[in-house]
Amino acid sequence: MAGRTAIRFGLAVVLLAALPACQQMAITWFHMTGGDTVEAKFKLTSGKLAVVVDDPQGLIVVPSTFRAFQQKLEEEFTSKGVKTKVVPFDQWDRLRRTDPDYNDTTKTSRRLIGEKLGAEQVLFLDVTDFRLKREPSTPVFQGRFAVRVSVYSTERKRDVRLWPEQEGGEAVVVETQPRPSDGDEAASDVAHELAQKMAVDVAKLFYDHKEKD
């Protein structure tokens, strides 16, 4: 193993040396600094934030995915200095399970969901794809999770969409590497990895970070 590592390192040095000096400097600078700063797409307030993962098609087949996503999202917000106060997962989960009007869009708006949860803003994720395998019949796990992200105000006004300006939301897609489904890997493990990856990428929309991150 040590020999292989040395060979790879040697090849990397040779390849780097073969590049023009300006490219070498650019690569070195990127690894030293992390690249340019990517600005947050939107800055959340320090008030309460309701996180709503909307899956009207029932694509998310592993229920624990919802909790795993929010738990990781909260961890990312805390570690990256995003000061918003996320409404506890159990409050939202209880509302969606017990409120008879929750899934009736003629009676319950995104703004109203946030209001019922005592939130100032709503982070809304519209699930557009969730699968643990590319092809159901194949013995290989290769997960994919896609959402469209938007933020809404709970103020009682006509236009409550805060971000993005265009309807539909910001597209975010994450995937897992393929691995055999007949080994130690379970469907719940793949779903958990997808939830964590999605949380990391969604969180990045709301804080400044380096390209390398």
C-alpha positions in Angstrom: 0.0 0.0 0.0 2.8 2.4 0.9 4.5 1.6 -2.4 1.3 2.4 -4.4 0.9 5.7 -2.5 4.5 6.7 -3.3 4.0 5.9 -7.0 0.8 8.0 -7.1 2.5 10.9 -5.4 5.4 10.6 -7.8 3.1 10.6 -10.8 1.3 13.7 -9.4 4.6 15.5 -9.0 5.6 14.6 -12.6 2.3 15.8 -14.0 2.4 19.0 -12.1 6.0 19.7 -13.3 4.8 19.2 -16.9 2.3 22.0 -16.6 3.2 25.6 -17.5 4.3 27.7 -14.5 1.1 29.7 -14.4 -1.1 26.6 -14.2 1.2 25.2 -11.5 0.7 28.4 -9.5 -3.0 28.3 -10.0 -3.3 24.7 -8.8 -1.0 25.4 -5.8 -3.0 28.5 -4.9 -6.3 26.6 -5.1 -5.1 23.9 -2.7 -3.5 26.3 -0.3 -6.5 28.8 -0.1 -9.4 26.6 -1.0 -10.1 28.6 -4.1 -12.4 31.6 -4.4 -15.1 32.4 -1.9 -18.6 31.3 -3.1 -21.1 33.7 -1.6 -24.3 32.4 0.0 -27.3 32.4 -2.4 -29.5 33.7 0.4 -29.0 34.8 4.0 -31.5 33.4 6.5 -32.6 35.5 9.5 -31.7 34.6 13.1 -35.4 33.9 13.8 -37.2 30.5 13.7 -36.9 28.5 10.5 -39.3 25.7 9.6 -37.7 23.0 7.4 -40.3 21.3 5.2 -39.4 18.4 3.0 -42.3 18.0 0.7 -42.7 14.5 -0.9 -46.2 14.4 -2.4 -45.3 11.5 -4.7 -44.1 9.3 -1.8 -40.7 8.9 -3.4 -38.8 8.7 -0.1 -39.2 5.0 0.8 -37.1 5.1 4.0 -38.9 7.2 6.6 -35.8 7.9 8.7 -34.5 10.0 5.7 -36.5 13.0 6.8 -35.0 13.1 10.3 -31.5 12.3 9.2 -31.6 15.2 6.7 -32.8 17.8 9.2 -30.3 16.5 11.9 -27.4 16.9 9.5 -28.7 20.3 8.3 -28.8 21.6 11.8 -25.3 20.4 12.4 -24.0 22.1 9.3 -25.8 25.4 10.2 -24.2 25.3 13.7 -20.7 24.5 12.5 -20.7 27.1 9.8 -22.1 29.9 11.9 -25.6 30.1 10.4 -27.6 31.7 13.3 -31.1 30.7 12.3 -33.1 28.7 14.9 -34.5 25.5 13.2 -37.9 24.3 14.4 -37.5 20.9 16.0 -38.1 18.0 13.6 -40.7 16.4 15.8 -42.9 19.5 15.7 -43.0 19.5 11.9 -43.4 15.7 11.8 -46.3 15.9 14.2 -48.0 18.6 12.1 -47.8 16.7 8.8 -49.1 13.6 10.4 -52.0 15.0 12.4 -53.2 18.2 10.6 -56.0 17.1 8.3 -55.4 20.1 6.0 -51.7 19.7 5.7 -51.6 18.1 2.3 -54.6 20.1 0.9 -52.9 22.9 -1.0 -56.3 24.7 -1.3 -56.3 25.1 2.5 -52.7 25.0 3.6 -50.0 27.2 2.0 -46.3 27.0 2.6 -46.6 30.3 4.5 -49.3 28.8 6.7 -47.3 25.7 7.5 -44.5 28.0 8.8 -47.0 30.1 10.8 -48.4 27.0 12.4 -44.9 26.0 13.5 -44.2 29.5 14.9 -41.5 30.1 12.3 -40.4 33.4 10.7 -39.2 31.7 7.5 -39.8 28.4 5.7 -37.1 26.4 4.0 -39.1 24.4 1.5 -37.7 21.4 -0.3 -39.8 19.9 -3.1 -38.6 16.3 -3.7 -38.3 15.6 -7.4 -36.4 12.3 -7.3 -35.4 9.8 -4.7 -34.1 6.3 -5.5 -31.8 3.8 -4.0 -31.1 2.0 -7.3 -30.8 3.4 -10.8 -32.7 0.3 -12.0 -35.0 -1.6 -9.5 -34.1 -5.0 -10.9 -30.3 -4.6 -10.6 -28.3 -5.9 -7.6 -26.5 -2.6 -7.2 -27.3 0.3 -4.9 -26.7 3.7 -6.6 -28.7 6.4 -4.9 -30.0 9.6 -6.2 -31.8 12.4 -4.4 -33.0 15.6 -6.1 -34.9 18.6 -4.7 -35.8 22.1 -5.6 -35.1 24.5 -2.7 -36.9 27.8 -1.9 -37.4 30.1 1.1 -40.7 31.7 2.1 -41.8 34.3 4.7 -44.6 33.6 7.1 -45.8 37.3 6.9 -49.4 37.7 6.0 -48.8 39.4 2.6 -49.5 38.5 -1.0 -46.0 37.5 -2.2 -44.2 35.5 0.5 -41.5 33.9 -1.7 -38.1 35.3 -0.6 -35.7 33.2 -2.7 -35.1 32.5 -5.5 -36.9 35.0 -7.6 -37.9 32.5 -10.2 -40.6 30.0 -9.4 -39.7 26.3 -8.9 -36.7 26.8 -6.7 -33.0 26.1 -6.8 -32.2 22.5 -8.0 -29.9 20.4 -5.8 -28.9 16.8 -6.7 -26.7 14.4 -4.8 -25.8 10.8 -5.6 -23.9 7.8 -4.1 -21.3 5.6 -5.6 -22.5 2.2 -6.9 -22.0 -0.8 -4.7 -23.5 -4.3 -4.6 -26.8 -4.6 -2.8 -26.2 -8.2 -1.7 -23.4 -7.3 0.7 -23.4 -5.6 4.1 -25.0 -2.5 2.7 -28.7 -1.9 3.5 -31.2 0.3 1.9 -31.4 2.4 5.0 -27.6 3.0 4.8 -27.9 4.4 1.3 -30.9 6.6 2.2 -28.9 7.9 5.2 -25.9 8.8 3.0 -28.2 10.6 0.6 -29.8 12.5 3.4 -26.5 13.6 4.8 -25.1 14.7 1.4 -28.3 16.6 0.6 -28.1 18.4 3.9 -24.5 19.5 3.3 -25.3 20.8 -0.2 -28.5 22.6 0.9 -26.7 24.2 3.8 -24.0 25.6 1.5 -26.7 27.7 -0.2 -27.0 29.8 3.0 -23.4 30.6 4.0 -20.2 31.8 2.3 -17.7 29.0 1.6 -14.6 28.2 -0.4 -14.8 26.4 -3.8 -12.8 23.5 -2.4 -15.5 22.9 0.2 
